[in-house]
Amino acid sequence: MTFYAMQRQVAMEELDMIAHPHYDPDRGFHVFWDFISGIPFYAAGHEVYLSWALFEASTSRRDVDTLPAARCVGDPVSHIINASIVEGRAIGGIPPHRSYRLVIELRTRSDPDGSRGGVELHPLGWTSFDLFTDGLALDHGQWRLPIFPPPINFRITTHKLYGTREPIAGLGLFLRILDSALFPLHQKVTIDPSTHRPFYKLKTYEWQDQAGDYDYDATSPHLDGTTTTAPPPGPTHRGNKRERGGGITLPGARKLRDLVKEILTEELQTLSPAVEPEAVVEVKKGPDLTNVRRFNVGIQMEDIRRMPAFIYAPRIRIGIIDVAGGTEGEDLNQVYLTDPAEPGTEEGSHGWPDAALCYDFKGVYGVPSRKVLAEVVTQEGDRLIGDTQLEIFKMHGDIVFDVNDGIFRKPIRFLPDSTAHPTLSLRVYKPAHGRPPAKTFEVKLATPGIPRGAWIAVDAPPKRVRDPPFRPGDAIDLYIDGARFLPDNATISRVIGTIVDASGSVVKGCSEFGTLVDLDSPVHSPVYKFHTTLTLPAPPPTSTLTLKLHTLEKETRQLRLVGTAVLNVFLDSRTRVQPKTDADAAAQQVVLNEGAFQIPVRSVDGVSGSAAAGGVGVGCLDKRRRVPCTTLLVRLVRIPFAKKVKEEPLPKYSDGTYISTLSTPTSFEKNLYHYVVAERGSVTARDVLVSWRDLIQTSKESDTALLTWIQKKLTPPLKPPHPPLLDLSPIARYDPRLGFKLSIDAAQNMKSRGVHIAVVSLCPPATWYVAGGGRSAGDEVRYTNGLQAGSDLRCPVWGDGYQWYRRQPMISHLCAVIDIRCITPDDTTTVQQQGWTVVPIFADSEYVRMGFYQLPLFEAPPPTQFLQSLSTTPFDEALTAAIKSKTIRYSKKGYPSVFVRVCDARREDELVFDRVEYHFEPFLLSVGEKEN
């Protein structure tokens, strides 16, 4: 049973929780006409008729549909007069074009002024509703449409209607627009006008007079071949007979008068025609496409110039239109939406640096009226900013003879500000000749590359013909030269290392060694200048150098482990790789892995856990999380037996001495190096020590006293507890333009079996809870809809991945409240709350609190008092106080939990959720009770 197809009883307040699928014209959409509210008092006790039709611009595309009469009933409490319609209609085969809309008229059976003795249809008003957003998505939701006074004007756009006409006070039509896939969920919703009015959102449209919001053409063809204009501008009086011009006579459809005759009595035959005879004009026809030659036309986006500064990352929606009003031809159905354009180095410029944006339009009819329409829309694609048109054919008189290829810069009709004069550059080409070369566009906010010298790519030298074998009695000179780009929360650092075999045991004859630090070297890129000579009696070929990097955390000055780095000591002389086992290497010639190396640091405490997973070696930590941009500089030198060698000088990193293949930057490190280099600065280890008050006197004594203090403080205890790992959140400061990402990956041990949904609400403002009823504000509330089919009914796994919160301002106490709901698929289908939890977004005022969390669920619902405290109190304090005061309580039935990832948007690839590695199944319903 799929999520969308389940037949269930759903409460009205739960409808906003249901995720909408992408619109499919074949599947279509449903309109539920729920009720009318605010009907004038003179209509009390009478009946209301709703008539509607589907329009494309000013042309009707479906016959008029008049719904059964709805009786007007007054609410005894509010005294508002409502009329419950409770009718649904399915509409299919409608392509997602912005020009499609619903035109609706309301009439009532009444005698408003008492002057006429019989029954007549009195027009209450009319309205219009655009079915698709500027992003070509179905404008789904629960809507309250304002009703405007008659007469109906088919020429006026919906935006202009809402922006220039005053609606009838209090009168509204309440309806639901939804994808047909959700019809089973909405079908059984019980609507009560008195209680459900707040769950409908008032529909509004933006319109600005200077934007030049055009009216539709005055003439519109009927299906029967006749033509009409829009109704006259208002009621007219001819003698003693009053004629109404507000009827919903829909162009291209049956007249409402004919439909009303079928519903009402013979008395209605006296109704006047809705459109006066003199309104008939000649129809405006599109071009004749019979035997017209067709062309393939390619459009490449170049750049945008002189765009006002308040427009960020616009997109271009491009398609073929017919300016003569023609609607025939499949070439008009080809519409494309570009990726957001990135700001350029030139003021007001935008472009696409990553790839050439080429769009091929196939089979375009070669008629002069066919043109390219390029619309500039917002990054979300939901608002029109401006547009321009482009000739796509070369003409000889009125004859089209070829594609108008070339580069064109066209002025954009800019809607928000008529004084701005932006331009759009496009290239027209012939696809048969191949796509044109991409234009180089230099962006201002493009992902920066690795700064020169921050990391130098150096490959291992080619294999030498005769590598001297490592023989018994040979020694190893080990140099630990320094570290590069420690995390921002690190201070004084020290490396402690040893050599281990494949089982993780320390090699015989090798004792632990540790570095000190050059006090005048940068604290985040320290120089250690460490050198020791290791004479090992019989080192195994699988020997691995393990180095643990320790530091004192900036805020607490407590000992922390930054991570561990490994390097193989020996190589097989033939394969140039580390031997896997000592037995395999017995018959092989082993050589020292001699050279200078730049090796990555992994966020892990040693290599002891790797012995059981195939042995300790250079690749044993490859799956462990890297400490971003942090590396160690190490050298190994072979000392032949009984030979004395001088200590080698410290090489410069900029000389490209260190082989860096093991530390090749990952995708997220490439995004971070630019920020890390810019933010670390040149503060020295001595500067940091002197800034600590308790070391002022020690620093005055001697450098030896400072180094002795460092050695004491940065030597971990021999017995547990060992120092914890350093928090890796402070790598690069938060950039609001790039934002953060959050992923709800899985949950475990839910109370109910069924289809689970995770609802994420940012706090503050926690609108979903404060406003009540599951109503969201803008982009603040998000839902999971990627439930994995194979996951357990109590342990859902979601495949949505990261949700991106771009341009999210820094709010120090910002948290994400995660609410788990379950839809049970039995006969009494309901939505049950499973519990909720909360995760902080920012570690402090500068960094995203990175992490992979398993969070316990609390008993629902989250108290308003606790949510308010999160806005003013640090997360840890607010949570501890709420648990201590029992304001919130853990959900103890099965101890449910949810798995969450939070990351800086630049570090998305750093935290990877492996759905194969994690196997979720229910384990405890209560303490000591195993689920059957």
N, C-alpha and C positions, 0 to 999 in steps of 0.2 A: 504494500500500500504506500503510495507516494505522499509526500507532504501536501502537495497542492490538491490532490484528488480526494482527500479524506472528507467524508461526510460527517460533519460535527456541528454541535451547537456552540456558537461563539458569542461571547458578550461584546457589546458595542465598543467598550473601552479597550478591547484586545485587538481590534482591527489594525491599528497602527503598527502592531508588532509584526505583522505578516509581511515578509519580504516579497516584492514584486519581481516577476521574471522579466526578461527583455521582451519587448513587444514583438509579436509575430502576427502579420496581417492575416495569415490563414486561420490562426486561432481566434483573432479578433478580440473584442472587448465587450463588457456588459455595462449597461446603465440601469441602476436601480433608482426609480423615481419614488422617493420615500414619502415626503409630505410637503405641504405648503403652509407657511405660518405668517401671521400678521395680516390676515385677510380683513378688508374693511368691514365695519360692523353691519352695514346694510345688507351684506351677503350672508349673515348668520342664518342658518337653517336651510340655505339653498345649496346648490351643487356647483362645483368648479370643474371645468374641462381643461385639460392640458393637451396641446397639440405641439408636435415637434417634427423636425425634418433635418436630415443631414445635408450640409452645404459644403461645397468647395468654393471659397470666396463668396461670390454672390450667386453662384449657380447651384441649384438643388441637385443632389445626387441620389436621393431616395424619396419615395412617396411620403406624403404627410401621414403621420400616425397620431390619431387622437385616442387618448387613453380613456378608460371608463370613468364615468363621473365620480367625483369624490365629494362627500357631503361635508359642509362647513360646520364645525362643532366648537363651541367656546370652552376654554379651559376654566374650570370653576375656581381655580386659585389665582392664576395670573390674568384671567379674562381675555387672553389672547385667542383669536379664532384660528383654528388649524383645520386642515383638510388632509387626511391620510390617503395617499394614493396607493402605495404598496404594489407597484408594478415594476417588472424588470424587462429589459429588451436586450437581445444579443445583436451585435453588429460586427460583421466580418468582411474581409476583403478590402479593407481601407488601408492604403499605404500611408506610412508616417510622413505626411506633409503638413507644414504649418498652416496651410490655408483651409484645412478641414475643420469644421465647427458644427455645433448644434445650435439651431435657432428655435426658440421655444416661445409659445404664446399661452397666456392664461386667460380664460373667460369664465364668467359665472352666469348661472341662470338666475336672473333677478330683474327687478323693475326699479332701478336706482332712484328715479325721481318721482315715481308713482303716477306719472302722467300718461302712461300707456297701460291699457287694461290687461294685456296678455303677457306671455312669457317671451323674453328675448335674451339673446346672448350679449352680455355686456363685456367688452374687453377690459380686463384688469391691467394688463401690461405685457411686456415681453422682455427677453434677455437673449444673450448669446454666450457660447462657451467654446473656446478653442481647445480642440482635442489633444493637440500635441504641443510640447514645449519647444523652445528654440533649439534645444538639443535633440529634437525629433523623438523624444520619449513620450509615452502615453502619460497625460497629465492626470494620473490616478489620485484618488483620495476621496474623503467625505467633504463635499463642498456645499456651501451656502451661497447661492447665486442671488445677487440683487435684481429686483424687477424694475424695469424702466417704463415710464408712461408711454402709451401708444401715441402715434402710429409706428408701425415697424418700418425701418429703413434698411433695406438689404445692402445698400451701397456702403454703409458705414462699417468699419472694421470693429472687431470686438474691443481692441485696445482703445480706439477713439470713443466708442460708446461708453466705456467705463470711465474714461478720462474727461469727457465733456458733458455728459448728461447727468442730471440729478436723479438718483433712484427714488422710488416710492418708499417713504419712510416706514420701516418696520416690516415690509412685505418681502418675503424671501422664499426661494425654492430650494429644498434640501434634497440632494441626490448623492449617489455614490458612483464613481467611475472606477472600473477595475478590469484587470486582465481576465479574460475568460477562464484562464487556468485557476483563478481563485473563486470562480462562481460557486463551487460546492461549499466553500467556507462562509460566503456571504448570504447564501440562499436562505438559511434558517435563522438569520439574525432577526430578532423581534424588535421592531422600532416603536418607540413611544415618543411622540413629538414633545410632550411636556418635560421629559427627563433627558432626552438625547440631543436636544438643541446644541449644548456646549461642545459636543464632539464633532461638529461640522465646522470647517474653517471657512471664513469669509473669503470669497474669491475676489482678487484684485488684479489689475493689469497696470503696467506703467505706460504712460503716454505723455509726451511733451509736444507742445504746439510747434516749437521750432524744428522738431524732428521731421516735419513734413509727412505725417502719417496719412498716406493716401486713402481715399475712399475707393471702394470697388467700382467697377464700371456700372453705369446706371442701367444698362440693358442686360438682360439675362435670358437665354433661350429656354423655352419650355420643351419637354420631351415630345409634345405633339407638333412642334414646329413653329408655334406662335411665339411672340415675344411680349414681354412686359417690362415696365420699369418698376422701381421700388414704389411702395404706396405713397400717396400724396403727403405733404408735410404735416397735416393735421386735419381735424374734423372740419367739414364745410357745411354750410346751411344754404339750401335752395328752397325758397319759399317757406312753407311750414314743415317740410320734410327734412329730418336730420339724417345725414349720411355719415357713416363712420369709415375712416380711412385706415384703421388699425388692424384689419383682418390679416391673418397669416396666410395669404394666398402665396404659395411658394412657387417660384419660377421652376419650371421643369417638373411639376408635380400636380396632383389633382387639387382643385380649389377646395379650401376648407368648407365653403358653403355646401358643396356636394356631399362631403363627408358628414357634416352636421345633419343634413337632411336624413341620412340613414340612421342616425342615432336619436334625433328628436322627432317631434310630431310634425304634422302638416302645417302647423301654425308658423313654423320657421321659414316657410316659403317666401315670406314677405321680406326676408333679409336683403339688404342692398348688396350689390357686388362689392367685394373688398378692393378691387382695383378699377378705377374708372376707365371707360372705353378710350378716352382721349390719351391715356397713358401709354398706349401701344405704340412702339417705335420699331424701327428696323433692327434686326439682330446683327450682332458683330461676330462674324465667323472667323475661325482660325484659317491658316493656310491650307490649301489642298495638297495633300501629301502623296497623291497618286503619281506613280512613276517618277518620284523625286530621287535624285541621286543621293547616296548616303556616304558620309565620311567618318573616318576614325580621327579623333582629335585628342592630342595630349596637352595637358596643362601642368607646368612646373611652377611651384611657388618659389619666389626669389626672396623678397624681404618687404618689410613695412617701414616707412619713414615718417617722421614728424608726428608720431603718435603721442598724445598728451601723457604726462607723467603719471596720472592717476589710473591709467589703464595698464594692468600687469598681465603679461603672458596671454595675449589674445589668441584665438583660434580662427581659422578661416573655414567656412562652410561653402562649398563650391558645387555648382550644378548647372545644367542647361535649362534655359527658360525660353518661352516664345512670347515676345513682346506684343504680338498681334492678338494675344488671347487664346491661342490654340492650346488644347489640352491633349491632343492625340499624339501618339508616338511613344514607344518605350524609351527613347533617348531622354525624355524628360524625367524619368524615374531614377536616373543616375545622380546620386548626391554623395559627396564625400566631406568628411570633417577632419581637418589636419590635427596634428599634435599641437600643444601650446607652443607659441613662438617665444623664444628666450630674448630678454633685453640685450641689446648690443652695446658696444663701447661708444658708439655715436649716440648722442642724446636723442631720445625719441625713436630710436631704431629697434626693430625686432626681426628675428630670423630663426632659421632652423639649421643649426650647425652640424647635427649628427648625420643627416642623410638628405639626399635630394628627394623632395616631396613631389613625386610625379603621379598624375592621375590620368588614366586613359578613358576617354568617353567613346564608346563604340556605337557605330551606326547612327551618327547625328544627321538628321535630315538637312540637306543643303538648301535651305530656304533663307531669305534675308532676315526674317524675323527671329531666327534662332540665335541666341547670344549666351555668353557665359555670365552667370550671376555669382559674384563672390561676396559673401556676407561675413563681416567681422563680428565675432561673438565673444563673450566672456570665456574665461578659462574653463568654467564648468559647462559652457555651451548652452546656458539657459537664458541669455539675454542678448539681444541684437544691439551692436554698437554702431555699425555702419555698413554700407554696401557700395558696390560699384559694378558696372557692366562692361563687357568687352566684346568687340566684334570678332567672330571666329572664322569668317569666310572672306575671301577676296572676291570682289564683285566687278563685273563688266556690265554697267547699267544695272538692270535688275536681275542679272544672271549670275548665279554662284558658279565659280569655275575652279576654286582651290581653297585649301586651308590657309588662313591668314597667319602663317608662322612668323615668329620673331619675338623680341622682348618688348614689353609694353609697361609703362608706368602710368597707372590710372588713379585719378583723385577719388578718395573715399568720401561718400556722403556721410559725414560724421554726425550721429544723432545727439549724443550728450551735449555737444557744444558746437554751434554753427560757425563759430569764429575759428575753429581748428581746421587745418587743411592737410590731413594725413594722406599718404599715397601708398598704393600697393603695386609691387612689381611682379609681373607674371611673364612666363615664357610659353608661347604656343608652339607646339612642334607636331610633327607627323610621326606617330608610333612606328610606322613601317621603316622609318629611317633610324630607329634606335633612340634611346633616351639621351637627352643632352647632358653634358658634364655638370656636376653639382657646383653651385656657386659657393665660394668660401665666405663664411660669415663668422666674424669674430664676436663672441658673446661676452657679456659683462659678468654674468653670474653662472657661467658654465662650470661644471665640476673641475676644479683646478687639478693640474697634473702634479707630479712629484717635483718639488723645487730642485734646481741644479745643486748637486752635491749632497742632498739629504740622504739619498741611497744611490750607490754607484753599482751598476751591473758589471760584474766581473765573473767570467766563466773559468772553470778549472782548466789548467794548462793541458795540452795534449800529452798522451802517454809517452813517457820516455822509453827509449829502446832498452836500457838496462837500469831498472830501478834497483838500487842496492837492497838486498833482503835484510829484514830485521833479525839479528842473530842474538843468542844468549850473551849477556854482558853489555849489550848496547843500552844506552840511556836515552831518555826523552827530555828535551828541554821544553817546558810548558810556559807559555806567556799568556797572561790575561791582561790585555792592554787597556780595555775600557768597555763602557756600555754607551749606547746611543738612545736618546729620546725615552727616558723613563716616564711613567705616567705623572700627571701634574701633582698628584697627592703624595708623591715620593719625595724624600729629602736625602739625607745621608744614606749611602748604600754600601754594601759589601757583598762579595761573592765568596761562597764556601763550596768547595768541590772535592771530588774524589773520582776514582776509576772503578767501575764495577764490571762483572762478567755477565753472561747472558741470563743468569738466574737472578741478577740484581745484588749479588754478594760483592763486597769490596774485595778487589784483587789483592792477593797476598803481596805484602811489602809496600803497599800504598796506604799512607795515612792521610787523614783529612787535612786540607790546606785552605787558607783563607787570605783574601786580599785586604789591603787598606786603600785609602783613597787619597789622591792628590788634592790637597785642601784648596788649591787655587784653580781647579778645573770646574767647569759648569756642573751644578748639582744634578741636572737632568741628563747630562751627557758626561759622566765622570770619567776620569782617567785613573786607572789603578796601577799601572806600571809594575804588575806582579810577574815574578819569574821564579821558577823552581825547577830543579833537575830531578827527575824520577828515575831511579834505578830499580827495576823490577826483576826479580830472579827468573820468573817464567811467566810473563804476561800472556793470558789466553788471547787467541786471535779475535775473539768476539768482544774484547775490551771496549768499553764505552766511557768516555769522559762525561760526567754529570756535574753540572754547575747550578747551584741554587743562588738566586739573586735576592738579597734581603734589603729592607729599608726601614726607616722610621716614618710612620704615617704622619702627614703634615699636621692634622688637627689634634690628634691624640698623642703623638710622639711615641706610639707603641710599636713594637717590632712586628713587621709584616713580611710575608713572603711574596715577592713580586711574581716569581715563577721559576721554572727549571728549564735549562738548555742542555742539549746532548750533542756529542760529536763522536763519531767512530774513530778509534785510535789507529786501527789497522785496515789494510785493504788486501784483497786478493790481487796479486800482481797481474793476473791475466784478465779478470773481469772488471777490475777497478771498483769493486763494491765490497762492502763489509761481509766477511764470512758469517753465515747464519748460525752455525754451531762450531764448536771447537773440533769435533770429529771430522766435519767436512773440510776443515782447514789443515788437517794433519798432513795430507799429501800435497798441499798447495804451498806455493811460496808466498809468504806474507811480507808485506812492506808497510812501513809507517805511513800513515795518512799525513804526509808532510806538507806544510804550507800555512798560509794565513787565511783565516775563515771569519766570516760574519754570519753568526748563527742566531736563529729566532729564539725568543723566550716564550715558553708555554705556561699558561695559568694552571699549574698542577704542582702538587707537593711530591717531588721526587719521581722515581721510576719503579718503585717496588711493585706497584700494581700491574706493571706491564709484563712481568716475568711469566705470569700464567697465560698471557695472551700472545704467545709466540716468541717470548724472549725479549730482553732489553737490547736495543740497538738504535742506530741513528734515526730509524723511522718509527720507533715505538710510541712517540708522542704526536705523530702527524695528525691524528684525529682530535687532539686536545685543542682547546681554545688558545689562540695566540694572544699575547699581550701586544696590542696594536702598536706597530712601529718601534718596539723595543727590541734591541739586538745586543749581542755580546761580540767583542772582537778578541779572537783567540789565535794563537800560533803554536804549531807543533814542529819541532826540529829534532832530527835524529843525531845523536852523538855516538860515533863509533866507539867500540870498546877501548878503554885506556887512552882516549884522546881528549885533550883539553881544548875547549873552544871558548872564545870570548862571548860575553852577553851581547846579543844583537840589539841595535838601537830601536827605539819606538818608531814605527813608520807613520807617515801621515795618511789619514784616511782619504784625503783628496787625491793621493797618488794612485789610487785604484789597486792597492796591494792585496786587499782582502777578497777572497773568493766568496761571492754573495749568492750563489745559486740556491743554497738552502733557505735563504731569507728573502727570496723573491716576493715582492709585495702582493698581498691578496687584493681582491677587488675592494674591500672596505679600507685597507691600508692606503691604497691609491687615492681614495677620497679624503683621507685624514692627514697625510703627510704635510700638505700645504698649511693646514691649521696648526698642526703640532709644531712645525718649525717656527711659525709666526708667534705662537703663544708661550713657548718655553723660556725665552729670554736668555740672559747670560749671568744669572745669579750664581755665585760660586758656592762650593761647600763651606768655605770659611765664612762667607756672608751669612749663611743660614745658621751656623753654629754661634756666631757672635750675636745674632738676633735673639737667641734664647737666653733669658736673663740668668738662669742658673749656671750658664757656662761662661759668663763674662769674665769671672776671675780665672777660670781654667784657660781661657783663650789668651789671657795676659801672661800666663806662665811660660808656655812653650808649645810648639807644634807637637812635640812628643806627648805632652799631657793630653792634647786634644785627640791624637790618634789612639792613645791608650783608652780614653773614654769611648771612642767609637768602637774599638775592638771589643770592649766589654759589653756595650749596649747592643751590638749587632751580632753577637754570638748566641745562637738559639740554644735552649736547654737540651741536654742529652736525653732526658725522659719527657714523655708527654706531660702537659699539653704542648704541642708544637705551635709555633706562630701561625695564625690564620692567613689565608691568601689576601692580598691587597685588593680592595675594591677597584675595579677597572672602569668605573663610570667616568672619572675625570681624565679623559683623554683629549677631547676637543670641546671647547665651550659651546653651549647650545646656540644654534642659529635659528631664530624664529621663521626665517624665510624657508628653511628646509624642514623644520618641524620634527616631529617624532613619529614612531610607528608602534602599534600595539596589535598583538595577535592572540586570539583565544583559540588554543589548539585542541584541548580535550578536557573532559571532566570525568570524575571517577566516583562510583558509589552513589549515584543519585537515588533519591527516595522512591521515585516513580519510574516505571517503564514507559517508554514512548518516544516521541520526537522532541528533542530538546533544542531550545533556542537560547543563545546568550545575548543579553541586551547590555550594551555598554553606554554609560552616561558619564560625561565629565563633570567633576565637582571641584570647585564651583563652576556653574550654577546648579547642577543637578536638577535641571528643569523637568526631567521625566518624573521625578518624585515630588518636587515642590509644586509644580502645576497640577499634578495628579492626572489619572486616567491614561497614562502611557502616551501623553502628547509631547512631541519633541519640539525643539526650537532649532530650526535650521539644520546644521550638520552636527549638532551636539550629541544626538543619540544615534547609535548604529547597532546593527543586528548581525548575527551570523546566519548564513543561509546555505553553507556548504557542508551540511551534515553528510558524513561518509556512510555509504549504504552498508558496509560490512561491520560497522561498530556496534558494540553491545547496547541494548536498550537502556541499561543503567550507566553505561560508560561511553557517552558520545564522543566522537572524534570529528572535528570540523576541518575542512580543507580550505577555508577562506584565506588563510595566511594573514599577512600584515594589513591592517587598516592604517592609512596614511593621514595624519593630522598636519597638513601643511599650513604654514603661516599662522601657527598657533602661538600667541604671545606667551612670554614667560610669566607664569603665575606660580610663586614659590610653593604654595600649598596644593597645587593641582593634583587631583587623584582621578582614577577611573573606577567607577562603581560598576561591578559586573553582576548582573542579575540573571539567574538561570530559570527558565520556564520550561514546562513539559506539557506537550499535547498528547493526551492518552487516546489510543485508537479504538477503544471499546464502544459499546452502545451509548454510554453516557459521556461522550467526549467532552472534556473540559481542558482549560489551561490551568495548570497547577504551578505554584511558585515553589521551587526547590531550595532556594536559599540565595544568598548574595555574599559578595566579598568585595574588597577594595584594595587597590594597589597604587602606591605613589608614583608619580611620573618624574619628578625632579629630585635629584639628590640634594642639591642646595640651589642657590640662585644662579648657578652657572652650567650645570650638567644634567643630562637625562640620567635617571637612575636605571642603568642597564641591568638586565637580569632575566633569567629563566626561572619562573616562580611556580611552586605548587602551593596554592592558597586555600585555606580552609573556608568552608561556607558557614555563614551565620544564619540564624533563624530569621525568616522574613517577617515583615518588610524592614528595610533600613530606617531607623528612627530619624525623624527630621532634626531632632536635637543634635544627633551625632553628625549628620551631614553638614549642619551649620558650623559645628566645631571644627570640621576639616578645613573650612575657609579661613580660619583665623589662627589655628593652632598647628604646630608641626605634627606631621602624620604620626610618628611614633608616640608622642605624648597623648594625642587625641585617642588613638586606638587603645593604649594602655589604660587610660582613664575610663573609657567606655566599657572595657571588659571588667575592670575592677569594680565599677559601680553597677554592673550587670545591665547597663543600657543596651548592650548587644550580647548575644549568647551564641556560642558555637552550636552548630547543628550536630547533634551527637548520634542520630540514627544512621549508622553506617559510616559516620565521619566523612562526609562527602568533601571533595576538593576539586579545584579547577586548575589547569595548567595554562600559564600566561607568559608571553614574552613582551618585554618593553625595551625599545632601543632608540637611539638617535637615528634619524633617517639616513645618515651617511654610513651607518654601521649595520645595516639590515642583514648582510651576509655573515656577520659575526656570530649570530645566534641562530642556529639551524635546528628545526624540530624534525627529527627523524621518526616518521610514523612506523617504520619497520622495526626500529630499535625499541620503541616504546609499545608495549602490549598492555592494553587496558582491559581489566576485567573486575567485576565486583568482588570484594573480599570480606568486608565486615558489615553486617547489619546492626550489630551491637557488639559490645565487648565479649569476645570469646565465642561468637556465634557465626559459623560459616554459612554462606548462602548456598542453597541447594542448586 
